[in-house]
Amino acid sequence: MQNGEAMSPQDFKAGGAEAMEEKRAQGQKNVEPTAPPLPPPSLPPPGPPESEYSRPKLIFHTQLAHGSPTGRIHGFTNVKELYAKIAEVFNISPSEILFCTLNSHKVDMQKLLGGQIGLEDFIFAHVRGETKEVEVTKTEDALGLTITDNGAGYAFIKRIKEGSTIDRLKTVCIGDHIEAINDQSIVGCRHYEVAKMLKEQPRGVPFTLRLVGPKRAFDMIGMRSKAPKSNEGKMVNGRETLRLRSKGAATVQEVDEFEEQATKKVDDLLESYMGIRDLELATTIVEAGKDKKNPDDFAEALDSVLGDFAFPDVFMFDVWEAMRDVKDGRM
C-alpha cells in the first residue's frame, strides 16, 4: 500500500491481524516454558477382601497330650480343619486324633474342646493308643454311658455312671473311642446314633465293643493354664473366644453370660434325654431359642436347624423352661 492511499476495510483487518500476531509472538519469547501437568495419582489395585476370621491371624499353641514339642497352628474354621492343622504340625494322620482338651494334657472331660476356644487356650491333642475288645451283657435298660463325639467321625465315652453295667467293666474308660459294635464299624456315626444302637442292644444277650483308648503319658505333670506368651498374631481381649462352626467361617466373639449358663443346662438335658453330651449342639440350640418369644416359635426354629434329631416335645419344652430360668435369674 502506497503512502497517501486510502485503506480499505479488508486491508485494515489484515493489518490488524498481522500486528496482533507479531505482539503475540513477541510476548511468547519472554514467557518461561512450563512442565505439562502431572497425571492424577493412580489407586492401587483392589486386593482380595479380608474375612472377619483372617483379620487378625489367630495363632494357637498345641502339643500331643502324651508328650511332644510345642507347635503353632492357625487358619482353621471347624474341628476337622483344626485336626488337619495339628496333624500337619506333628506329621501324623488326622485320623489318629481322637479328641482335644484345653489347657490340660489329661483325659479331663471338663476340659474337652467343643465349639469354642479361648484366645489364650493351649490345645492338647489325644491320639490313638491301645485297641481293646470288651464283651458286655446288659442287665438293665441303660448301660450307664454318656456318649459324645469329636466332630470328625469318632464317638467316645464322656461319662460312666457309678454302679452301672459299664462301671463294673474296669477295662472300659472315659475317653475310649467306640470303634465298633459286634464288629460293625461305627466310625463316621454321630454320638446320638451310637447311643441309640447301644440302647437297642437286647438285655441278657452279650455283645462286643471294640474300643480305642487315648495314648497316655506324663500323668504326673500338673495342668497347664496358659499358652506361652507370644505377641505374634495374637489377639487377647477380655473373655473373647474363637467360635468354630461346622458351616461358615469361625468368628471371634465375646463370651455371653446367658449363653454360657444356658448351654450348660441344655447339655445336661441332652444327657438326660439322649445319653449324649455335646456343647456345640447345646450352643446351637440356645442360639436358636434365645430371641424367641414363646415355645412354639422356639420349636419351629429348632426344627429348621436341627430337624434331623427329631427331638421329643417334652425335651424342647424343658429346654425352653431352662433358658427362661437362666434369663430370669432362676438358676
C-alpha positions in Angstrom: 0.0 0.0 0.0 1.4 3.4 -1.1 1.6 6.5 1.2 -1.5 8.7 0.9 -3.7 5.9 -0.4 -6.9 5.2 1.4 -7.0 1.9 3.4 -9.9 -0.4 2.6 -11.7 -2.3 5.3 -10.1 -5.5 4.1 -6.6 -4.0 4.4 -7.4 -2.7 7.9 -8.5 -6.1 9.1 -5.4 -7.8 7.5 -3.0 -5.3 9.1 -4.6 -5.6 12.5 -4.4 -9.3 12.4 -0.7 -9.1 11.4 0.0 -6.7 14.3 -1.7 -8.9 16.8 0.3 -12.0 15.6 3.5 -10.0 15.9 2.7 -8.9 19.5 1.7 -12.5 20.5 5.0 -13.8 19.1 7.0 -11.1 21.0 5.1 -11.9 24.2 5.8 -15.7 23.9 9.6 -15.1 23.7 9.5 -13.7 27.3 7.4 -16.5 28.9 9.3 -19.3 30.6 8.2 -22.8 29.4 6.2 -24.8 32.0 6.1 -28.5 32.6 3.0 -30.4 31.5 0.5 -31.1 34.3 1.1 -34.4 36.2 -1.4 -37.2 35.7 -3.7 -37.9 38.7 -2.3 -40.5 41.0 -3.4 -44.0 40.3 -5.0 -46.0 43.0 -3.5 -49.5 43.9 -5.5 -52.4 42.5 -8.0 -53.7 45.0 -6.8 -56.8 46.9 -8.9 -59.8 47.9 -11.4 -58.9 50.6 -10.3 -60.0 54.1 -12.8 -62.1 56.0 -13.5 -61.4 59.7 -11.6 -64.6 60.6 -8.5 -63.7 58.6 -8.1 -60.3 60.3 -6.2 -60.7 62.6 -4.4 -64.0 62.3 -5.1 -66.0 65.5 -2.2 -68.4 66.4 -2.8 -71.2 68.9 -0.2 -73.4 70.6 -0.6 -77.1 70.6 1.0 -80.3 71.9 0.3 -84.0 71.7 -1.2 -85.0 75.1 1.2 -87.9 75.6 4.2 -85.6 75.0 5.7 -83.7 72.1 7.3 -80.4 71.2 5.0 -77.3 71.0 3.6 -76.5 67.6 1.6 -73.5 66.4 -1.5 -73.6 64.3 -3.8 -71.1 62.6 -6.3 -70.7 59.8 -8.9 -73.3 60.8 -12.7 -72.7 60.9 -14.0 -76.0 62.2 -12.9 -79.1 64.1 -11.9 -81.2 61.1 -9.7 -78.4 59.9 -8.3 -78.0 63.4 -7.3 -81.7 63.4 -5.8 -81.4 60.0 -3.6 -78.4 61.2 -2.5 -80.3 64.3 -1.7 -83.4 62.2 0.3 -81.4 59.8 2.4 -79.9 62.6 3.3 -83.3 64.1 3.4 -85.3 60.8 0.6 -87.7 61.7 -2.7 -88.5 60.1 -5.8 -86.5 61.2 -7.5 -89.9 61.8 -5.0 -90.5 64.6 -6.6 -87.7 66.7 -9.4 -88.9 69.0 -10.2 -85.6 70.7 -8.7 -82.5 72.1 -8.6 -80.9 75.6 -7.9 -77.3 76.5 -5.1 -76.4 79.0 -4.7 -79.9 80.3 -2.9 -82.9 78.9 -5.1 -85.3 80.9 -8.3 -87.1 79.8 -10.4 -84.5 81.5 -13.9 -84.3 80.0 -14.4 -80.9 81.8 -11.6 -79.5 79.6 -12.9 -81.1 76.3 -12.7 -78.9 73.3 -16.2 -78.1 72.0 -17.3 -75.4 69.7 -15.3 -72.6 71.3 -11.6 -72.0 72.1 -10.4 -69.2 74.3 -7.9 -67.0 72.7 -5.2 -68.0 75.2 -6.1 -71.7 75.4 -3.5 -74.3 74.9 -4.7 -77.2 72.8 -3.7 -80.8 73.6 -4.5 -83.5 71.1 -5.1 -87.0 72.3 -4.2 -89.7 69.8 -5.0 -93.3 69.3 -3.5 -95.7 71.8 -4.3 -99.3 72.7 -7.2 -101.2 71.0 -9.2 -103.5 73.2 -12.3 -105.6 72.9 -14.8 -105.9 75.7 -17.8 -108.3 76.0 -20.9 -106.6 77.5 -24.1 -108.1 78.7 -26.9 -105.7 79.6 -28.5 -106.4 82.9 -30.8 -103.3 82.8 -32.1 -101.0 80.1 -29.3 -98.4 80.4 -25.6 -99.2 80.2 -24.6 -96.2 82.2 -22.7 -94.5 79.4 -22.7 -90.9 78.2 -21.5 -90.6 74.6 -20.1 -87.6 72.8 -18.1 -87.2 69.6 -15.1 -85.3 68.3 -16.9 -83.6 65.4 -14.8 -85.6 62.9 -16.5 -89.0 63.0 -15.3 -90.5 66.3 -17.8 -91.2 69.1 -16.3 -91.7 72.5 -17.2 -92.2 76.2 -17.6 -89.0 78.1 -19.1 -90.3 81.4 -19.6 -93.6 83.1 -22.4 -93.8 85.7 -21.2 -95.2 89.0 -22.5 -98.7 89.8 -23.7 -99.2 86.2 -23.1 -102.2 83.9 -20.2 -100.4 82.2 -18.7 -99.2 85.5 -18.3 -102.8 86.6 -16.1 -103.4 83.5 -12.9 -101.9 84.6 -11.2 -102.1 81.2 -13.7 -99.5 79.8 -12.5 -96.0 80.5 -13.6 -92.4 80.0 -12.1 -91.2 76.7 -12.3 -94.5 75.0 -13.4 -94.2 71.3 -16.1 -96.7 70.4 -14.8 -98.1 67.1 -17.2 -101.0 66.5 -20.2 -102.8 68.0 -20.2 -106.5 67.2 -17.5 -106.0 64.6 -19.7 -103.4 62.8 -17.7 -100.2 62.4 -19.4 -97.1 63.7 -16.7 -94.7 62.6 -18.4 -91.7 61.0 -21.6 -92.1 63.1 -22.7 -89.3 65.3 -22.9 -89.7 69.0 -26.7 -89.9 69.2 -26.7 -92.7 66.6 -24.2 -94.7 68.7 -26.2 -94.0 71.8 -29.3 -95.3 70.0 -27.5 -98.5 68.9 -26.3 -99.2 72.4 -29.8 -98.6 73.8 -31.3 -101.1 71.3 -29.0 -103.9 72.4 -31.2 -106.6 74.0 -30.9 -107.4 77.7 -29.2 -110.7 78.6 -27.5 -111.1 75.1 -23.8 -110.5 75.1 -22.3 -108.1 72.6 -18.8 -106.9 71.8 -17.4 -103.4 71.9 -14.2 -102.6 70.2 -12.6 -99.6 71.9 -9.6 -97.4 71.2 -8.1 -95.7 74.2 -6.1 -92.4 74.0 -2.3 -92.7 74.3 -1.3 -91.8 77.8 1.9 -90.4 79.3 3.1 -87.7 81.7 0.2 -88.2 84.1 2.3 -86.8 86.9 2.6 -83.4 85.2 0.4 -80.6 86.6 -2.3 -78.9 84.5 -1.2 -76.1 82.2 -3.3 -73.0 82.5 -2.0 -70.7 79.8 -0.1 -70.8 76.5 3.4 -69.4 76.2 3.4 -65.7 75.8 3.6 -64.6 72.1 2.8 -61.3 70.5 2.9 -62.7 67.0 -0.5 -62.6 65.6 -2.1 -62.9 69.0 -5.3 -61.0 69.9 -6.3 -61.0 73.5 -9.2 -59.0 74.8 -11.1 -60.0 77.9 -13.1 -63.2 77.6 -13.1 -63.5 73.8 -13.3 -66.9 72.2 -12.9 -68.3 68.7 -16.3 -69.9 67.8 -15.9 -72.9 65.5 -18.7 -73.6 63.1 -19.4 -76.7 61.0 -20.6 -74.4 58.2 -19.2 -70.9 57.5 -16.2 -69.1 58.9 -15.1 -69.2 62.5 -15.7 -65.9 64.4 -14.2 -64.2 67.4 -16.8 -63.2 69.9 -17.2 -62.1 73.5 -18.4 -64.7 76.0 -22.1 -64.2 76.6 -23.0 -65.0 80.2 -26.6 -66.0 79.3 -25.4 -68.3 76.5 -22.7 -69.8 78.7 -25.1 -70.7 81.5 -27.9 -71.8 79.3 -25.6 -74.0 77.2 -24.5 -75.9 80.3 -28.2 -76.5 81.3 -29.1 -77.7 77.8 -26.1 -80.0 77.7 -27.3 -81.6 81.0 -30.8 -82.1 79.3 -29.1 -83.7 76.3 -27.5 -86.3 78.6 -30.8 -86.9 80.5 -32.9 -87.4 77.4 -30.5 -88.8 74.8 -27.4 -90.1 76.7 -25.1 -87.7 74.9 -23.0 -84.6 75.7 -22.3 -82.1 73.1 -21.5 -78.4 73.9 -21.6 -77.4 70.3 -25.0 -78.9 69.8 -26.2 -77.3 73.0 -24.9 -73.9 71.9 -26.7 -74.2 68.6 -30.0 -75.0 70.5 -29.5 -71.9 72.7 -28.8 -69.7 69.7 -31.9 -70.9 68.0 -34.1 -70.1 71.0 -32.6 -67.1 72.8 -34.6 -64.5 70.9 -37.9 -66.4 70.6 -41.0 -65.2 72.4 -42.8 -68.5 73.0 -42.3 -72.3 72.9 -44.0 -72.7 69.5 -41.6 -70.2 67.8 -38.7 -71.9 69.5 -39.8 -75.4 68.4 -40.2 -74.1 64.8 -36.7 -72.5 64.9 -35.1 -75.6 66.3 -36.8 -77.9 63.8 -35.4 -75.7 60.9 -31.8 -76.1 62.0 -31.8 -79.4 63.8 -34.8 -81.3 62.3 -32.8 -84.5 61.8 -32.6 -85.0 65.6 -36.4 -85.3 65.9 -36.3 -84.0 69.5 -39.4 -85.0 71.6 -41.8 -82.3 72.5 -41.1 -82.8 76.3 -37.4 -82.2 75.7 -38.0 -79.0 73.8 -40.3 -77.7 76.5 -37.7 -78.5 79.2 -35.1 -76.7 77.2 -37.3 -73.7 76.8 -38.0 -73.6 80.5 -34.3 -73.9 81.3 -33.4 -71.0 79.1 -36.2 -68.9 80.7 -34.8 -69.8 84.1 -31.4 -68.5 83.2 -32.8 -65.4 81.5 -34.9 -64.6 84.6 -32.1 -65.3 87.1 -33.6 -68.5 88.4 -30.6 -70.8 88.5 
